[in-house]
């Protein structure tokens, strides 16, 4: 028992809660074996990497803050390139392995975006990324491949950050989180918006009642696929439609306004323009109703709009009884937060909070707007993985499941128009 | 026949269509009687006022553009006061009669807001407002009284402008328009937003393709009833809930983006926070889908939000394939139109069009923001009534019916949550 307390005390990054659990139950329920520098626990599973941090070697590095967080990357696509460059410029992070469908693509990716990383053709070999001491794997392949790849990584207990959408159905999303929980492996859907300082500030303000009781949230997000779709699969069945692609960013806003720690989703509805003959949702107006778990929290509604037919300003307003909070464009990479306190129906006072994006060395031409801020997400994952957590507090499994429920419920309705209305005329986009 | 043609030729304000009808069918189906300066027709009904314009006296005045448009006002409430003051400052308009529930209230109203007008206690006497040569009656009583009052005015063939909502159900709205059409009496729901120059410009730009094909429209509108409800009945069963009170302003935006001359409503859905125990909608997130009558027009969606729980910025964005159009706050009294042409996903060029509100002599402290612009609505009614029309082109019977259909469909859904979701928890507002 004493040994545990001593050993744990050194790992200052671990959360207080875990330290307390160990302190109280250490002598009762844990079996301590210090052998070859490894520490096992009987009752609680920690991820492989969290355990390796407890080796004498790791603790030495950690105490001098020199242990880098090592990333494996699955995919050699555009968002993967952006992620590699964001991580390259983030102190204490490095990319150690990259897998693509072909070895040539992986090698080219490493040469351009991750010099020195090991290149793998195919993902199977990559899953043994622990050979490179990878702390986590970033999955950035096509959405329809996410479930299978994540399942294999989780089966090997590799902490995983998977680009959104985590999967193309609520059932698949739930299955992945169940697998992660069962094996105590970290898994996060890459809703990077949640890791921005502006988002953290907004959550803090909203939970603290800065704009009174939240009544409603309104947000839109869209871009014209016709104007050039970066990866050729947006808005198609391969991604599960625009709802899976960007609807999740809007559901995120609903769950930010009505924090999923305090509110439950009660209902979600919507109408859609379907597209391309493959029947996926192209443009959707969605509504969600949230109810507070505590009766003191009244709850309210979310009014959300996503589209693959046109570029949109991408703003978001959270409306409360004492004011409002507005994410200036573009809200999926939030940098400006406007906090308005209304003084009458037409008059108000606004405070603007700026959160400049991280410095950029200019060596990479980003494929997506604001990608340097993938640094925030990488840092969030490192914190959570090092703490031995199975989820990041910024975007929990519950958050992600709720977001997919909103999108899926709305989509299901769009495919089944009510009987009393005129027949749908699917768009010929 | 010749007499008709000669007589009609002088009434230059009459539309070409009517003149042609008279010219062709005059000798066959009309009986002309010029007696005491009055003109009757047998086959086609004209409103009493349109007929009185044909008297020698009226024609003389009309030719020198000196005939004032004479208003009767039913109600001595706050919006009626604003209307009276807007009309007082509009050249060629005057208020000739006012009716309230009590004669004292009507007299006080006249003394303060319509000096010289006849005051009536009770509405029955008022319906004989033709004694004052009233050209139209403005109904501004509580919404739950609109249907009965309008029916009586229509029965007496008095051109009527009725404050929104015209009635508290689609059936009532339809019944009133049917009555107006049957008796060829002018009837308009007072959606004054439609009469603003900014709205006319927006309709022109949208129909002309200035922002490409319209894909979606997003708008919100709300105010905190708790902060002081001007007439004490807002958000209650007496008005039919917030949807009837202000939802119509948002449905108007859907029908502006997808012009009801070109598009049909295909579907409308939503979720709500219900309030006050009387079960009316307090806060609603609504969606509507519009389909083009011409297959070349794809159609799209509207994402709408209304609330009686908090004050909102009240902005509206119309999103198209080639740009967007934004009504700056407050969109129900539009003065600023921003026309944005997108040059890439994140870059755009914006032109700001300003439409200053009419001059105000400062003699009246307005009860509602922007009420001086009720002038636009009064002018629209005068134009239409003088043209012998049964509806104003700015807000037709079809527009109004479609708006009420959107609001009612959404509200009906809100009262009947789908079976697969958690039970609704009505707000305790």
Boltz contact constraints between the chains, C-beta under 6 A:
constraints:
  - contact:
      token1: [A, 215]
      token2: [B, 283]
      max_distance: 6.0
  - contact:
      token1: [A, 215]
      token2: [B, 307]
      max_distance: 6.0
  - contact:
      token1: [A, 215]
      token2: [B, 309]
      max_distance: 6.0
  - contact:
      token1: [A, 215]
      token2: [B, 310]
      max_distance: 6.0
  - contact:
      token1: [A, 216]
      token2: [B, 283]
      max_distance: 6.0
  - contact:
      token1: [A, 216]
      token2: [B, 305]
      max_distance: 6.0
  - contact:
      token1: [A, 216]
      token2: [B, 307]
      max_distance: 6.0
  - contact:
      token1: [A, 218]
      token2: [B, 220]
      max_distance: 6.0
  - contact:
      token1: [A, 218]
      token2: [B, 305]
      max_distance: 6.0
  - contact:
      token1: [A, 220]
      token2: [B, 218]
      max_distance: 6.0
  - contact:
      token1: [A, 223]
      token2: [B, 345]
      max_distance: 6.0
  - contact:
      token1: [A, 266]
      token2: [B, 421]
      max_distance: 6.0
  - contact:
      token1: [A, 266]
      token2: [B, 422]
      max_distance: 6.0
  - contact:
      token1: [A, 267]
      token2: [B, 271]
      max_distance: 6.0
  - contact:
      token1: [A, 267]
      token2: [B, 417]
      max_distance: 6.0
  - contact:
      token1: [A, 267]
      token2: [B, 421]
      max_distance: 6.0
  - contact:
      token1: [A, 269]
      token2: [B, 269]
      max_distance: 6.0
  - contact:
      token1: [A, 269]
      token2: [B, 271]
      max_distance: 6.0
  - contact:
      token1: [A, 270]
      token2: [B, 287]
      max_distance: 6.0
  - contact:
      token1: [A, 271]
      token2: [B, 267]
      max_distance: 6.0
  - contact:
      token1: [A, 271]
      token2: [B, 269]
      max_distance: 6.0
  - contact:
      token1: [A, 271]
      token2: [B, 287]
      max_distance: 6.0
  - contact:
      token1: [A, 271]
      token2: [B, 289]
      max_distance: 6.0
  - contact:
      token1: [A, 271]
      token2: [B, 301]
      max_distance: 6.0
  - contact:
      token1: [A, 273]
      token2: [B, 300]
      max_distance: 6.0
  - contact:
      token1: [A, 283]
      token2: [B, 215]
      max_distance: 6.0
  - contact:
      token1: [A, 283]
      token2: [B, 216]
      max_distance: 6.0
  - contact:
      token1: [A, 283]
      token2: [B, 300]
      max_distance: 6.0
  - contact:
      token1: [A, 283]
      token2: [B, 301]
      max_distance: 6.0
  - contact:
      token1: [A, 285]
      token2: [B, 287]
      max_distance: 6.0
  - contact:
      token1: [A, 285]
      token2: [B, 301]
      max_distance: 6.0
  - contact:
      token1: [A, 285]
      token2: [B, 303]
      max_distance: 6.0
  - contact:
      token1: [A, 287]
      token2: [B, 270]
      max_distance: 6.0
  - contact:
      token1: [A, 287]
      token2: [B, 271]
      max_distance: 6.0
  - contact:
      token1: [A, 287]
      token2: [B, 285]
      max_distance: 6.0
  - contact:
      token1: [A, 287]
      token2: [B, 287]
      max_distance: 6.0
  - contact:
      token1: [A, 289]
      token2: [B, 271]
      max_distance: 6.0
  - contact:
      token1: [A, 291]
      token2: [B, 425]
      max_distance: 6.0
  - contact:
      token1: [A, 298]
      token2: [B, 427]
      max_distance: 6.0
  - contact:
      token1: [A, 300]
      token2: [B, 273]
      max_distance: 6.0
  - contact:
      token1: [A, 300]
      token2: [B, 283]
      max_distance: 6.0
  - contact:
      token1: [A, 301]
      token2: [B, 271]
      max_distance: 6.0
  - contact:
      token1: [A, 301]
      token2: [B, 283]
      max_distance: 6.0
  - contact:
      token1: [A, 301]
      token2: [B, 285]
      max_distance: 6.0
  - contact:
      token1: [A, 303]
      token2: [B, 285]
      max_distance: 6.0
  - contact:
      token1: [A, 303]
      token2: [B, 303]
      max_distance: 6.0
  - contact:
      token1: [A, 303]
      token2: [B, 305]
      max_distance: 6.0
  - contact:
      token1: [A, 305]
      token2: [B, 216]
      max_distance: 6.0
  - contact:
      token1: [A, 305]
      token2: [B, 218]
      max_distance: 6.0
  - contact:
      token1: [A, 305]
      token2: [B, 303]
      max_distance: 6.0
  - contact:
      token1: [A, 307]
      token2: [B, 215]
      max_distance: 6.0
  - contact:
      token1: [A, 307]
      token2: [B, 216]
      max_distance: 6.0
  - contact:
      token1: [A, 309]
      token2: [B, 215]
      max_distance: 6.0
  - contact:
      token1: [A, 310]
      token2: [B, 215]
      max_distance: 6.0
  - contact:
      token1: [A, 310]
      token2: [B, 319]
      max_distance: 6.0
  - contact:
      token1: [A, 310]
      token2: [B, 321]
      max_distance: 6.0
  - contact:
      token1: [A, 311]
      token2: [B, 342]
      max_distance: 6.0
  - contact:
      token1: [A, 311]
      token2: [B, 345]
      max_distance: 6.0
  - contact:
      token1: [A, 312]
      token2: [B, 319]
      max_distance: 6.0
  - contact:
      token1: [A, 319]
      token2: [B, 310]
      max_distance: 6.0
  - contact:
      token1: [A, 319]
      token2: [B, 312]
      max_distance: 6.0
  - contact:
      token1: [A, 321]
      token2: [B, 310]
      max_distance: 6.0
  - contact:
      token1: [A, 342]
      token2: [B, 311]
      max_distance: 6.0
  - contact:
      token1: [A, 345]
      token2: [B, 223]
      max_distance: 6.0
  - contact:
      token1: [A, 345]
      token2: [B, 311]
      max_distance: 6.0
  - contact:
      token1: [A, 346]
      token2: [B, 369]
      max_distance: 6.0
  - contact:
      token1: [A, 369]
      token2: [B, 346]
      max_distance: 6.0
  - contact:
      token1: [A, 417]
      token2: [B, 267]
      max_distance: 6.0
  - contact:
      token1: [A, 421]
      token2: [B, 266]
      max_distance: 6.0
  - contact:
      token1: [A, 421]
      token2: [B, 267]
      max_distance: 6.0
  - contact:
      token1: [A, 422]
      token2: [B, 266]
      max_distance: 6.0
  - contact:
      token1: [A, 425]
      token2: [B, 291]
      max_distance: 6.0
  - contact:
      token1: [A, 427]
      token2: [B, 298]
      max_distance: 6.0
